[in-house]
Amino acid sequence: MGLTQKQKRFTEEYLVDLNGAQAAVRAGYSPKAAKDHASRMLTKADIHQEIQTGLQLVSERTGVTVDGVVHALVHTYEMAMAEKDFGACTKILELLGKHVGMWPKNNLGNFTGEQQAQVVVYLPDNGRGSAI
């Protein structure tokens, strides 16, 4: 079954900023129920496929790929470390962590119990002569 005009509009609006609730409002859904409509629509296979197709077209048109963004983040991280800009490093690591699924609501990612025990975080010297 094809998408309704409203659903099609939702997918187009979703591609603008990837914000489901705002896309629902812009597509003509009630602002009070926009979050519920968006949540429901994003679980529908045909809408999901339309969004994936749209994202692929955007990637092709702009030349921006996930790999390209990740490589740029890693390069920027290395430059920030060399300049001891730890604020930038933290933000970049946060973005990379989100990309690989490390920061869900429970802050433990998709790791098993054994893997959680093996997670080690290395922090740079804090400038006081000892590691943090």
N, CA, C and O atoms as a printed pandas DataFrame, in Angstrom:
     atom_number atom_name residue_name chain_id  residue_number  x_coord  y_coord  z_coord
0              1         N          MET        A               1    0.831   -1.174    0.000
1              2        CA          MET        A               1    0.000    0.000    0.000
2              3         C          MET        A               1    0.882    1.246    0.000
3              4         O          MET        A               1    1.852    1.312    0.755
4              5         N          GLY        A               2    0.563    2.220   -0.825
5              6        CA          GLY        A               2    1.354    3.438   -0.928
6              7         C          GLY        A               2    1.090    4.394    0.215
7              8         O          GLY        A               2    0.174    4.199    1.014
8              9         N          LEU        A               3    1.898    5.417    0.278
9             10        CA          LEU        A               3    1.758    6.423    1.318
10            11         C          LEU        A               3    0.633    7.394    0.970
11            12         O          LEU        A               3    0.385    7.684   -0.201
12            13         N          THR        A               4   -0.034    7.884    1.991
13            14        CA          THR        A               4   -1.019    8.943    1.781
14            15         C          THR        A               4   -0.254   10.240    1.488
15            16         O          THR        A               4    0.959   10.304    1.686
16            17         N          GLN        A               5   -0.951   11.247    1.029
17            18        CA          GLN        A               5   -0.307   12.539    0.758
18            19         C          GLN        A               5    0.312   13.103    2.037
19            20         O          GLN        A               5    1.411   13.656    2.003
20            21         N          LYS        A               6   -0.384   12.965    3.155
21            22        CA          LYS        A               6    0.110   13.478    4.428
22            23         C          LYS        A               6    1.361   12.729    4.876
23            24         O          LYS        A               6    2.307   13.333    5.382
24            25         N          GLN        A               7    1.360   11.413    4.687
25            26        CA          GLN        A               7    2.532   10.611    5.044
26            27         C          GLN        A               7    3.721   10.965    4.149
27            28         O          GLN        A               7    4.854   11.062    4.621
28            29         N          LYS        A               8    3.458   11.154    2.876
29            30        CA          LYS        A               8    4.515   11.539    1.930
30            31         C          LYS        A               8    5.108   12.887    2.360
31            32         O          LYS        A               8    6.325   13.073    2.358
32            33         N          ARG        A               9    4.232   13.815    2.724
33            34        CA          ARG        A               9    4.690   15.131    3.177
34            35         C          ARG        A               9    5.516   14.983    4.452
35            36         O          ARG        A               9    6.531   15.659    4.621
36            37         N          PHE        A              10    5.078   14.095    5.350
37            38        CA          PHE        A              10    5.840   13.848    6.580
38            39         C          PHE        A              10    7.257   13.391    6.246
39            40         O          PHE        A              10    8.219   13.885    6.834
40            41         N          THR        A              11    7.395   12.456    5.312
41            42        CA          THR        A              11    8.739   11.961    4.972
42            43         C          THR        A              11    9.591   13.079    4.389
43            44         O          THR        A              11   10.784   13.164    4.682
44            45         N          GLU        A              12    8.994   13.934    3.571
45            46        CA          GLU        A              12    9.748   15.058    2.999
46            47         C          GLU        A              12   10.195   16.026    4.095
47            48         O          GLU        A              12   11.334   16.493    4.108
48            49         N          GLU        A              13    9.278   16.310    5.005
49            50        CA          GLU        A              13    9.598   17.234    6.096
50            51         C          GLU        A              13   10.594   16.619    7.073
51            52         O          GLU        A              13   11.434   17.328    7.627
52            53         N          TYR        A              14   10.511   15.326    7.286
53            54        CA          TYR        A              14   11.438   14.650    8.185
54            55         C          TYR        A              14   12.875   14.786    7.678
55            56         O          TYR        A              14   13.807   14.928    8.469
56            57         N          LEU        A              15   13.043   14.743    6.372
57            58        CA          LEU        A              15   14.378   14.845    5.793
58            59         C          LEU        A              15   15.001   16.228    5.973
59            60         O          LEU        A              15   16.212   16.384    5.813
60            61         N          VAL        A              16   14.187   17.234    6.305
61            62        CA          VAL        A              16   14.700   18.587    6.505
62            63         C          VAL        A              16   15.604   18.646    7.726
63            64         O          VAL        A              16   16.707   19.189    7.657
64            65         N          ASP        A              17   15.143   18.087    8.854
65            66        CA          ASP        A              17   15.916   18.212   10.088
66            67         C          ASP        A              17   15.923   16.949   10.950
67            68         O          ASP        A              17   16.454   16.954   12.060
68            69         N          LEU        A              18   15.334   15.870   10.438
69            70        CA          LEU        A              18   15.263   14.583   11.137
70            71         C          LEU        A              18   14.560   14.699   12.490
71            72         O          LEU        A              18   14.849   13.938   13.413
72            73         N          ASN        A              19   13.646   15.647   12.599
73            74        CA          ASN        A              19   12.873   15.842   13.822
74            75         C          ASN        A              19   11.447   15.397   13.535
75            76         O          ASN        A              19   10.703   16.093   12.844
76            77         N          GLY        A              20   11.064   14.241   14.062
77            78        CA          GLY        A              20    9.768   13.652   13.771
78            79         C          GLY        A              20    8.590   14.503   14.172
79            80         O          GLY        A              20    7.646   14.662   13.398
80            81         N          ALA        A              21    8.630   15.062   15.387
81            82        CA          ALA        A              21    7.499   15.865   15.862
82            83         C          ALA        A              21    7.326   17.119   15.012
83            84         O          ALA        A              21    6.207   17.462   14.631
84            85         N          GLN        A              22    8.412   17.791   14.717
85            86        CA          GLN        A              22    8.320   18.998   13.894
86            87         C          GLN        A              22    7.891   18.662   12.469
87            88         O          GLN        A              22    7.126   19.408   11.857
88            89         N          ALA        A              23    8.380   17.544   11.941
89            90        CA          ALA        A              23    7.977   17.120   10.601
90            91         C          ALA        A              23    6.478   16.841   10.559
91            92         O          ALA        A              23    5.806   17.167    9.580
92            93         N          ALA        A              24    5.958   16.236   11.626
93            94        CA          ALA        A              24    4.521   15.944   11.680
94            95         C          ALA        A              24    3.710   17.231   11.671
95            96         O          ALA        A              24    2.705   17.325   10.968
96            97         N          VAL        A              25    4.134   18.217   12.440
97            98        CA          VAL        A              25    3.431   19.501   12.471
98            99         C          VAL        A              25    3.477   20.152   11.089
99           100         O          VAL        A              25    2.454   20.618   10.589
100          101         N          ARG        A              26    4.657   20.186   10.474
101          102        CA          ARG        A              26    4.783   20.806    9.151
102          103         C          ARG        A              26    3.994   20.051    8.092
103          104         O          ARG        A              26    3.583   20.631    7.087
104          105         N          ALA        A              27    3.782   18.755    8.315
105          106        CA          ALA        A              27    3.012   17.944    7.366
106          107         C          ALA        A              27    1.510   18.087    7.582
107          108         O          ALA        A              27    0.719   17.560    6.800
108          109         N          GLY        A              28    1.110   18.797    8.638
109          110        CA          GLY        A              28   -0.306   19.047    8.846
110          111         C          GLY        A              28   -0.955   18.277    9.976
111          112         O          GLY        A              28   -2.172   18.349   10.150
112          113         N          TYR        A              29   -0.170   17.543   10.746
113          114        CA          TYR        A              29   -0.727   16.835   11.896
114          115         C          TYR        A              29   -0.890   17.801   13.058
115          116         O          TYR        A              29   -0.205   18.823   13.113
116          117         N          SER        A              30   -1.777   17.498   13.977
117          118        CA          SER        A              30   -2.048   18.328   15.144
118          119         C          SER        A              30   -0.784   18.491   15.984
119          120         O          SER        A              30   -0.121   17.502   16.299
120          121         N          PRO        A              31   -0.446   19.725   16.349
121          122        CA          PRO        A              31    0.740   19.919   17.197
122          123         C          PRO        A              31    0.659   19.168   18.525
123          124         O          PRO        A              31    1.679   18.706   19.037
124          125         N          LYS        A              32   -0.539   19.042   19.084
125          126        CA          LYS        A              32   -0.690   18.339   20.362
126          127         C          LYS        A              32   -0.336   16.864   20.246
127          128         O          LYS        A              32    0.199   16.272   21.183
128          129         N          ALA        A              33   -0.638   16.270   19.088
129          130        CA          ALA        A              33   -0.401   14.837   18.905
130          131         C          ALA        A              33    0.768   14.550   17.966
131          132         O          ALA        A              33    0.958   13.409   17.545
132          133         N          ALA        A              34    1.550   15.574   17.637
133          134        CA          ALA        A              34    2.621   15.421   16.646
134          135         C          ALA        A              34    3.641   14.357   17.042
135          136         O          ALA        A              34    4.069   13.558   16.209
136          137         N          LYS        A              35    4.025   14.350   18.311
137          138        CA          LYS        A              35    5.028   13.380   18.764
138          139         C          LYS        A              35    4.511   11.959   18.607
139          140         O          LYS        A              35    5.246   11.074   18.170
140          141         N          ASP        A              36    3.251   11.735   18.962
141          142        CA          ASP        A              36    2.656   10.401   18.824
142          143         C          ASP        A              36    2.548    9.992   17.357
143          144         O          ASP        A              36    2.862    8.857   16.998
144          145         N          HIS        A              37    2.100   10.928   16.510
145          146        CA          HIS        A              37    2.001   10.633   15.073
146          147         C          HIS        A              37    3.373   10.286   14.506
147          148         O          HIS        A              37    3.520    9.315   13.764
148          149         N          ALA        A              38    4.373   11.086   14.860
149          150        CA          ALA        A              38    5.722   10.850   14.349
150          151         C          ALA        A              38    6.239    9.493   14.795
151          152         O          ALA        A              38    6.788    8.737   13.993
152          153         N          SER        A              39    6.065    9.185   16.068
153          154        CA          SER        A              39    6.535    7.907   16.592
154          155         C          SER        A              39    5.879    6.742   15.859
155          156         O          SER        A              39    6.545    5.773   15.493
156          157         N          ARG        A              40    4.598    6.844   15.653
157          158        CA          ARG        A              40    3.859    5.777   14.969
158          159         C          ARG        A              40    4.304    5.661   13.506
159          160         O          ARG        A              40    4.522    4.561   12.998
160          161         N          MET        A              41    4.434    6.808   12.844
161          162        CA          MET        A              41    4.809    6.769   11.426
162          163         C          MET        A              41    6.222    6.234   11.214
163          164         O          MET        A              41    6.483    5.529   10.239
164          165         N          LEU        A              42    7.123    6.565   12.116
165          166        CA          LEU        A              42    8.511    6.120   11.956
166          167         C          LEU        A              42    8.673    4.613   12.151
167          168         O          LEU        A              42    9.728    4.063   11.838
168          169         N          THR        A              43    7.650    3.945   12.660
169          170        CA          THR        A              43    7.714    2.491   12.793
170          171         C          THR        A              43    7.133    1.770   11.579
171          172         O          THR        A              43    7.260    0.550   11.470
172          173         N          LYS        A              44    6.507    2.497   10.680
173          174        CA          LYS        A              44    5.900    1.885    9.484
174          175         C          LYS        A              44    6.980    1.616    8.440
175          176         O          LYS        A              44    7.782    2.492    8.117
176          177         N          ALA        A              45    6.987    0.406    7.924
177          178        CA          ALA        A              45    8.037   -0.019    6.985
178          179         C          ALA        A              45    8.075    0.842    5.730
179          180         O          ALA        A              45    9.158    1.201    5.268
180          181         N          ASP        A              46    6.915    1.181    5.166
181          182        CA          ASP        A              46    6.919    1.952    3.925
182          183         C          ASP        A              46    7.423    3.376    4.145
183          184         O          ASP        A              46    8.081    3.939    3.269
184          185         N          ILE        A              47    7.126    3.961    5.296
185          186        CA          ILE        A              47    7.629    5.301    5.613
186          187         C          ILE        A              47    9.128    5.236    5.882
187          188         O          ILE        A              47    9.886    6.093    5.428
188          189         N          HIS        A              48    9.544    4.224    6.616
189          190        CA          HIS        A              48   10.972    4.037    6.890
190          191         C          HIS        A              48   11.750    3.905    5.573
191          192         O          HIS        A              48   12.811    4.509    5.414
192          193         N          GLN        A              49   11.227    3.127    4.647
193          194        CA          GLN        A              49   11.896    2.935    3.358
194          195         C          GLN        A              49   11.977    4.243    2.574
195          196         O          GLN        A              49   12.997    4.539    1.952
196          197         N          GLU        A              50   10.905    5.016    2.606
197          198        CA          GLU        A              50   10.886    6.309    1.906
198          199         C          GLU        A              50   11.939    7.254    2.496
199          200         O          GLU        A              50   12.622    7.971    1.764
200          201         N          ILE        A              51   12.058    7.246    3.810
201          202        CA          ILE        A              51   13.057    8.092    4.464
202          203         C          ILE        A              51   14.469    7.624    4.116
203          204         O          ILE        A              51   15.338    8.446    3.826
204          205         N          GLN        A              52   14.703    6.316    4.141
205          206        CA          GLN        A              52   16.025    5.792    3.784
206          207         C          GLN        A              52   16.401    6.161    2.356
207          208         O          GLN        A              52   17.544    6.528    2.084
208          209         N          THR        A              53   15.437    6.062    1.446
209          210        CA          THR        A              53   15.673    6.446    0.050
210          211         C          THR        A              53   16.024    7.931   -0.026
211          212         O          THR        A              53   16.946    8.323   -0.741
212          213         N          GLY        A              54   15.287    8.746    0.710
213          214        CA          GLY        A              54   15.567   10.184    0.733
214          215         C          GLY        A              54   16.937   10.499    1.288
215          216         O          GLY        A              54   17.652   11.341    0.743
216          217         N          LEU        A              55   17.311    9.833    2.364
217          218        CA          LEU        A              55   18.639   10.042    2.948
218          219         C          LEU        A              55   19.743    9.643    1.975
219          220         O          LEU        A              55   20.775   10.310    1.893
220          221         N          GLN        A              56   19.525    8.557    1.241
221          222        CA          GLN        A              56   20.512    8.120    0.247
222          223         C          GLN        A              56   20.657    9.163   -0.859
223          224         O          GLN        A              56   21.772    9.459   -1.289
224          225         N          LEU        A              57   19.545    9.719   -1.321
225          226        CA          LEU        A              57   19.587   10.759   -2.358
226          227         C          LEU        A              57   20.319   12.004   -1.861
227          228         O          LEU        A              57   21.097   12.605   -2.602
228          229         N          VAL        A              58   20.073   12.389   -0.616
229          230        CA          VAL        A              58   20.768   13.542   -0.041
230          231         C          VAL        A              58   22.264   13.267    0.013
231          232         O          VAL        A              58   23.065   14.136   -0.329
232          233         N          SER        A              59   22.647   12.072    0.437
233          234        CA          SER        A              59   24.054   11.705    0.514
234          235         C          SER        A              59   24.714   11.758   -0.862
235          236         O          SER        A              59   25.821   12.277   -1.007
236          237         N          GLU        A              60   24.040   11.228   -1.855
237          238        CA          GLU        A              60   24.578   11.244   -3.214
238          239         C          GLU        A              60   24.699   12.666   -3.749
239          240         O          GLU        A              60   25.689   13.013   -4.393
240          241         N          ARG        A              61   23.688   13.486   -3.481
241          242        CA          ARG        A              61   23.671   14.857   -3.997
242          243         C          ARG        A              61   24.741   15.716   -3.335
243          244         O          ARG        A              61   25.379   16.532   -4.001
244          245         N          THR        A              62   24.942   15.542   -2.047
245          246        CA          THR        A              62   25.874   16.394   -1.315
246          247         C          THR        A              62   27.286   15.825   -1.242
247          248         O          THR        A              62   28.242   16.557   -0.987
248          249         N          GLY        A              63   27.417   14.531   -1.464
249          250        CA          GLY        A              63   28.719   13.894   -1.324
250          251         C          GLY        A              63   29.086   13.636    0.129
251          252         O          GLY        A              63   30.211   13.232    0.422
252          253         N          VAL        A              64   28.150   13.866    1.039
253          254        CA          VAL        A              64   28.405   13.631    2.462
254          255         C          VAL        A              64   28.007   12.199    2.785
255          256         O          VAL        A              64   26.870   11.787    2.555
256          257         N          THR        A              65   28.961   11.451    3.320
257          258        CA          THR        A              65   28.699   10.068    3.701
258          259         C          THR        A              65   29.029    9.884    5.174
259          260         O          THR        A              65   29.744   10.694    5.763
260          261         N          VAL        A              66   28.514    8.837    5.756
261          262        CA          VAL        A              66   28.816    8.533    7.158
262          263         C          VAL        A              66   30.317    8.347    7.325
263          264         O          VAL        A              66   30.906    8.891    8.259
264          265         N          ASP        A              67   30.942    7.585    6.430
265          266        CA          ASP        A              67   32.384    7.364    6.532
266          267         C          ASP        A              67   33.159    8.670    6.448
267          268         O          ASP        A              67   34.123    8.876    7.185
268          269         N          GLY        A              68   32.740    9.541    5.555
269          270        CA          GLY        A              68   33.415   10.829    5.401
270          271         C          GLY        A              68   33.328   11.670    6.663
271          272         O          GLY        A              68   34.310   12.289    7.072
272          273         N          VAL        A              69   32.162   11.693    7.275
273          274        CA          VAL        A              69   31.968   12.462    8.502
274          275         C          VAL        A              69   32.794   11.866    9.634
275          276         O          VAL        A              69   33.430   12.602   10.389
276          277         N          VAL        A              70   32.793   10.550    9.759
277          278        CA          VAL        A              70   33.570    9.906   10.823
278          279         C          VAL        A              70   35.058   10.169   10.628
279          280         O          VAL        A              70   35.758   10.478   11.592
280          281         N          HIS        A              71   35.549   10.053    9.406
281          282        CA          HIS        A              71   36.974   10.333    9.145
282          283         C          HIS        A              71   37.313   11.782    9.478
283          284         O          HIS        A              71   38.373   12.053   10.042
284          285         N          ALA        A              72   36.431   12.713    9.138
285          286        CA          ALA        A              72   36.671   14.121    9.449
286          287         C          ALA        A              72   36.678   14.346   10.961
287          288         O          ALA        A              72   37.491   15.116   11.472
288          289         N          LEU        A              73   35.774   13.674   11.675
289          290        CA          LEU        A              73   35.757   13.801   13.138
290          291         C          LEU        A              73   37.048   13.269   13.756
291          292         O          LEU        A              73   37.605   13.888   14.662
292          293         N          VAL        A              74   37.520   12.133   13.270
293          294        CA          VAL        A              74   38.758   11.557   13.799
294          295         C          VAL        A              74   39.934   12.496   13.524
295          296         O          VAL        A              74   40.774   12.713   14.397
296          297         N          HIS        A              75   39.993   13.050   12.314
297          298        CA          HIS        A              75   41.067   13.990   11.966
298          299         C          HIS        A              75   40.998   15.233   12.863
299          300         O          HIS        A              75   42.021   15.708   13.356
300          301         N          THR        A              76   39.788   15.750   13.067
301          302        CA          THR        A              76   39.606   16.928   13.912
302          303         C          THR        A              76   39.986   16.616   15.354
303          304         O          THR        A              76   40.575   17.454   16.037
304          305         N          TYR        A              77   39.654   15.418   15.818
305          306        CA          TYR        A              77   40.017   15.000   17.169
306          307         C          TYR        A              77   41.542   15.005   17.330
307          308         O          TYR        A              77   42.069   15.493   18.330
308          309         N          GLU        A              78   42.229   14.465   16.349
309          310        CA          GLU        A              78   43.690   14.403   16.419
310          311         C          GLU        A              78   44.288   15.812   16.468
311          312         O          GLU        A              78   45.238   16.059   17.211
312          313         N          MET        A              79   43.734   16.730   15.681
313          314        CA          MET        A              79   44.216   18.116   15.706
314          315         C          MET        A              79   43.911   18.768   17.049
315          316         O          MET        A              79   44.749   19.489   17.592
316          317         N          ALA        A              80   42.712   18.521   17.594
317          318        CA          ALA        A              80   42.341   19.099   18.883
318          319         C          ALA        A              80   43.239   18.556   19.994
319          320         O          ALA        A              80   43.623   19.306   20.891
320          321         N          MET        A              81   43.576   17.282   19.950
321          322        CA          MET        A              81   44.484   16.701   20.951
322          323         C          MET        A              81   45.853   17.365   20.864
323          324         O          MET        A              81   46.452   17.686   21.891
324          325         N          ALA        A              82   46.352   17.572   19.647
325          326        CA          ALA        A              82   47.659   18.204   19.470
326          327         C          ALA        A              82   47.656   19.619   20.041
327          328         O          ALA        A              82   48.676   20.094   20.542
328          329         N          GLU        A              83   46.509   20.289   19.966
329          330        CA          GLU        A              83   46.388   21.661   20.482
330          331         C          GLU        A              83   45.921   21.691   21.943
331          332         O          GLU        A              83   45.717   22.759   22.519
332          333         N          LYS        A              84   45.758   20.502   22.528
333          334        CA          LYS        A              84   45.281   20.360   23.912
334          335         C          LYS        A              84   43.937   21.059   24.128
335          336         O          LYS        A              84   43.693   21.644   25.183
336          337         N          ASP        A              85   43.078   20.991   23.124
337          338        CA          ASP        A              85   41.724   21.530   23.218
338          339         C          ASP        A              85   40.809   20.397   23.667
339          340         O          ASP        A              85   40.126   19.774   22.855
340          341         N          PHE        A              86   40.806   20.143   24.966
341          342        CA          PHE        A              86   40.103   18.985   25.503
342          343         C          PHE        A              86   38.585   19.142   25.457
343          344         O          PHE        A              86   37.860   18.148   25.454
344          345         N          GLY        A              87   38.107   20.372   25.421
345          346        CA          GLY        A              87   36.671   20.593   25.256
346          347         C          GLY        A              87   36.214   20.076   23.896
347          348         O          GLY        A              87   35.194   19.394   23.794
348          349         N          ALA        A              88   36.972   20.403   22.852
349          350        CA          ALA        A              88   36.650   19.920   21.506
350          351         C          ALA        A              88   36.792   18.404   21.445
351          352         O          ALA        A              88   35.978   17.719   20.826
352          353         N          CYS        A              89   37.826   17.891   22.089
353          354        CA          CYS        A              89   38.032   16.433   22.097
354          355         C          CYS        A              89   36.843   15.720   22.721
355          356         O          CYS        A              89   36.376   14.705   22.205
356          357         N          THR        A              90   36.360   16.256   23.830
357          358        CA          THR        A              90   35.226   15.643   24.519
358          359         C          THR        A              90   33.997   15.615   23.623
359          360         O          THR        A              90   33.307   14.599   23.541
360          361         N          LYS        A              91   33.721   16.730   22.950
361          362        CA          LYS        A              91   32.555   16.804   22.069
362          363         C          LYS        A              91   32.701   15.814   20.909
363          364         O          LYS        A              91   31.738   15.132   20.556
364          365         N          ILE        A              92   33.874   15.732   20.326
365          366        CA          ILE        A              92   34.100   14.815   19.210
366          367         C          ILE        A              92   33.927   13.374   19.675
367          368         O          ILE        A              92   33.304   12.570   18.982
368          369         N          LEU        A              93   34.471   13.045   20.839
369          370        CA          LEU        A              93   34.309   11.688   21.355
370          371         C          LEU        A              93   32.843   11.380   21.638
371          372         O          LEU        A              93   32.392   10.254   21.428
372          373         N          GLU        A              94   32.099   12.374   22.113
373          374        CA          GLU        A              94   30.669   12.191   22.339
374          375         C          GLU        A              94   29.965   11.859   21.020
375          376         O          GLU        A              94   29.151   10.938   20.962
376          377         N          LEU        A              95   30.279   12.610   19.969
377          378        CA          LEU        A              95   29.657   12.359   18.668
378          379         C          LEU        A              95   30.033   10.985   18.122
379          380         O          LEU        A              95   29.179   10.263   17.607
380          381         N          LEU        A              96   31.290   10.631   18.235
381          382        CA          LEU        A              96   31.723    9.308   17.760
382          383         C          LEU        A              96   31.082    8.205   18.592
383          384         O          LEU        A              96   30.678    7.177   18.049
384          385         N          GLY        A              97   30.984    8.406   19.903
385          386        CA          GLY        A              97   30.338    7.430   20.773
386          387         C          GLY        A              97   28.879    7.235   20.407
387          388         O          GLY        A              97   28.387    6.106   20.387
388          389         N          LYS        A              98   28.179    8.333   20.116
389          390        CA          LYS        A              98   26.788    8.227   19.689
390          391         C          LYS        A              98   26.693    7.438   18.393
391          392         O          LYS        A              98   25.790    6.620   18.220
392          393         N          HIS        A              99   27.626    7.686   17.487
393          394        CA          HIS        A              99   27.611    6.999   16.193
394          395         C          HIS        A              99   27.718    5.487   16.357
395          396         O          HIS        A              99   27.069    4.737   15.629
396          397         N          VAL        A             100   28.523    5.040   17.298
397          398        CA          VAL        A             100   28.697    3.598   17.478
398          399         C          VAL        A             100   27.763    3.024   18.537
399          400         O          VAL        A             100   27.874    1.849   18.887
400          401         N          GLY        A             101   26.834    3.847   19.055
401          402        CA          GLY        A             101   25.813    3.346   19.971
402          403         C          GLY        A             101   26.248    3.208   21.414
403          404         O          GLY        A             101   25.694    2.389   22.148
404          405         N          MET        A             102   27.225    3.990   21.835
405          406        CA          MET        A             102   27.730    3.865   23.199
406          407         C          MET        A             102   26.946    4.666   24.225
407          408         O          MET        A             102   27.106    4.434   25.423
408          409         N          TRP        A             103   26.100    5.604   23.799
409          410        CA          TRP        A             103   25.482    6.502   24.759
410          411         C          TRP        A             103   23.951    6.438   24.782
411          412         O          TRP        A             103   23.306    7.483   24.694
412          413         N          PRO        A             104   23.367    5.286   24.894
413          414        CA          PRO        A             104   21.914    5.269   25.053
414          415         C          PRO        A             104   21.548    5.737   26.455
415          416         O          PRO        A             104   22.430    6.093   27.237
416          417         N          LYS        A             105   20.276    5.741   26.777
417          418        CA          LYS        A             105   19.808    6.283   28.054
418          419         C          LYS        A             105   20.454    5.633   29.260
419          420         O          LYS        A             105   20.638    6.287   30.286
420          421         N          ASN        A             106   20.804    4.347   29.157
421          422        CA          ASN        A             106   21.402    3.704   30.333
422          423         C          ASN        A             106   22.912    3.908   30.408
423          424         O          ASN        A             106   23.554    3.420   31.337
424          425         N          ASN        A             107   23.487    4.627   29.437
425          426        CA          ASN        A             107   24.904    4.978   29.400
426          427         C          ASN        A             107   25.844    3.785   29.328
427          428         O          ASN        A             107   27.049    3.941   29.525
428          429         N          LEU        A             108   25.326    2.617   29.054
429          430        CA          LEU        A             108   26.185    1.445   28.971
430          431         C          LEU        A             108   26.197    0.833   27.576
431          432         O          LEU        A             108   26.789   -0.225   27.365
432          433         N          GLY        A             109   25.562    1.477   26.648
433          434        CA          GLY        A             109   25.582    0.998   25.277
434          435         C          GLY        A             109   24.981   -0.373   25.130
435          436         O          GLY        A             109   24.156   -0.791   25.943
436          437         N          ASN        A             110   25.384   -1.063   24.112
437          438        CA          ASN        A             110   24.886   -2.397   23.814
438          439         C          ASN        A             110   25.860   -3.460   24.295
439          440         O          ASN        A             110   25.935   -4.546   23.719
440          441         N          PHE        A             111   26.603   -3.154   25.344
441          442        CA          PHE        A             111   27.591   -4.081   25.845
442          443         C          PHE        A             111   26.952   -5.095   26.781
443          444         O          PHE        A             111   25.992   -4.792   27.490
444          445         N          THR        A             112   27.499   -6.297   26.768
445          446        CA          THR        A             112   27.069   -7.310   27.736
446          447         C          THR        A             112   27.741   -6.997   29.065
447          448         O          THR        A             112   28.621   -6.138   29.131
448          449         N          GLY        A             113   27.336   -7.682   30.111
449          450        CA          GLY        A             113   27.921   -7.450   31.422
450          451         C          GLY        A             113   29.429   -7.606   31.424
451          452         O          GLY        A             113   30.142   -6.796   32.015
452          453         N          GLU        A             114   29.914   -8.649   30.763
453          454        CA          GLU        A             114   31.360   -8.879   30.708
454          455         C          GLU        A             114   32.058   -7.757   29.956
455          456         O          GLU        A             114   33.128   -7.304   30.361
456          457         N          GLN        A             115   31.450   -7.306   28.854
457          458        CA          GLN        A             115   32.057   -6.227   28.076
458          459         C          GLN        A             115   32.041   -4.920   28.852
459          460         O          GLN        A             115   32.982   -4.133   28.747
460          461         N          GLN        A             116   30.983   -4.671   29.636
461          462        CA          GLN        A             116   30.903   -3.445   30.424
462          463         C          GLN        A             116   32.065   -3.373   31.408
463          464         O          GLN        A             116   32.619   -2.299   31.642
464          465         N          ALA        A             117   32.430   -4.500   31.976
465          466        CA          ALA        A             117   33.526   -4.526   32.934
466          467         C          ALA        A             117   34.858   -4.222   32.259
467          468         O          ALA        A             117   35.809   -3.824   32.932
468          469         N          GLN        A             118   34.945   -4.403   30.942
469          470        CA          GLN        A             118   36.188   -4.197   30.213
470          471         C          GLN        A             118   36.323   -2.792   29.635
471          472         O          GLN        A             118   37.373   -2.455   29.088
472          473         N          VAL        A             119   35.286   -1.967   29.744
473          474        CA          VAL        A             119   35.347   -0.616   29.200
474          475         C          VAL        A             119   36.317    0.197   30.037
475          476         O          VAL        A             119   36.163    0.307   31.254
476          477         N          VAL        A             120   37.316    0.764   29.379
477          478        CA          VAL        A             120   38.326    1.575   30.046
478          479         C          VAL        A             120   38.337    2.934   29.376
479          480         O          VAL        A             120   38.365    3.022   28.148
480          481         N          VAL        A             121   38.316    3.975   30.154
481          482        CA          VAL        A             121   38.368    5.326   29.622
482          483         C          VAL        A             121   39.698    5.930   30.030
483          484         O          VAL        A             121   40.032    5.970   31.214
484          485         N          TYR        A             122   40.456    6.397   29.052
485          486        CA          TYR        A             122   41.731    7.039   29.307
486          487         C          TYR        A             122   41.539    8.543   29.218
487          488         O          TYR        A             122   41.046    9.053   28.212
488          489         N          LEU        A             123   41.926    9.250   30.267
489          490        CA          LEU        A             123   41.831   10.693   30.291
490          491         C          LEU        A             123   43.231   11.275   30.241
491          492         O          LEU        A             123   44.172   10.683   30.769
492          493         N          PRO        A             124   43.374   12.431   29.610
493          494        CA          PRO        A             124   44.702   13.038   29.515
494          495         C          PRO        A             124   45.159   13.576   30.865
495          496         O          PRO        A             124   44.359   13.768   31.780
496          497         N          ASP        A             125   46.464   13.814   30.968
497          498        CA          ASP        A             125   47.036   14.432   32.150
498          499         C          ASP        A             125   46.315   15.765   32.357
499          500         O          ASP        A             125   46.110   16.505   31.395
500          501         N          ASN        A             126   45.937   16.075   33.561
501          502        CA          ASN        A             126   45.175   17.295   33.839
502          503         C          ASN        A             126   46.053   18.526   34.026
503          504         O          ASN        A             126   45.551   19.579   34.420
504          505         N          GLY        A             127   47.326   18.420   33.759
505          506        CA          GLY        A             127   48.234   19.557   33.895
506          507         C          GLY        A             127   48.771   19.747   35.306
507          508         O          GLY        A             127   49.533   20.680   35.560
508          509         N          ARG        A             128   48.386   18.879   36.216
509          510        CA          ARG        A             128   48.836   18.981   37.613
510          511         C          ARG        A             128   49.910   17.939   37.922
511          512         O          ARG        A             128   50.292   17.744   39.076
512          513         N          GLY        A             129   50.384   17.280   36.879
513          514        CA          GLY        A             129   51.434   16.312   37.079
514          515         C          GLY        A             129   50.962   14.893   37.336
515          516         O          GLY        A             129   51.780   13.991   37.515
516          517         N          SER        A             130   49.659   14.686   37.357
517          518        CA          SER        A             130   49.163   13.327   37.548
518          519         C          SER        A             130   47.943   13.113   36.666
519          520         O          SER        A             130   47.224   14.050   36.319
520          521         N          ALA        A             131   47.736   11.868   36.321
521          522        CA          ALA        A             131   46.571   11.541   35.500
522          523         C          ALA        A             131   45.302   11.710   36.303
523          524         O          ALA        A             131   45.297   11.542   37.523
524          525         N          ILE        A             132   44.243   12.038   35.622
525          526        CA          ILE        A             132   42.934   12.210   36.284
526          527         C          ILE        A             132   42.407   10.865   36.704
527          528         O          ILE        A             132   41.322   10.778   37.278
